[in-house]
Structures are given as C-alpha cells and as structure tokens.
Amino acid sequence: MPPNPSIMPLALYCVWRVCRAVDLPVIGIGGISSLEDALEFFIAGACAVQVGTWNFINPRITLDIIEGLEKYVREHHIENLSEIRGSLCCTGNKASKQ
C-alpha cells in the first residue's frame, strides 16, 4: 500500500505555522514524493525536507528531487533557496504573524 498523501497538507500547514512562530531552522517532513512537494515545503518556510516512506516505493526519489531542484533553480535563475524559502504570502487576519 502506498503512503497516504493526505498527510502532506497538514504537514505543510504545520511547517508554515512553526516557521512563522520560531526563528529556528525547520525541516519539512510528511508526504513528500516529488520536486513540487519539496518546493511547497520550501515556500512554506522549511530550510530542508526529508523524504521518508516514498524511499521504499522509489529508492531513487531523493536523487530525483535533488536533480529536479537543481534544474528548477537554474531555469528560474534562483541563486539560493533562501530566495523562495518562506515566500508564501497569505492575506487576512488568520495569516498574520503572531
């Protein structure tokens, strides 16, 4: 049975909330199975990501994500991940930093 992808939205939300609450490096964990998933965690504020269960399904997944990330930053002229890390913007009172 493949990993349950329903954990990722909750994990992503938790990473976003924690990154807004503390001034510490946060690692995104939970349902990461692609470059797009990893990018979402970086945009939410994670400094790094961990691929877990998907390694059992595709032992090359981490390398695929790293290679995809290298290609993505090159194509989008991003010199450092800090340029996109934490760049998620939300409007409304619920999103304001507390």
ABEGO torsion letter per residue (X at the ends): XBBBAAAAAAAAAAAAAAAAABBBBBBBBGGBABAAAAAAAAAAGBABBBBBAAAAABAAAAAAAAAAAAAAAAAAGBABAAAABGABBBBEAAABBX
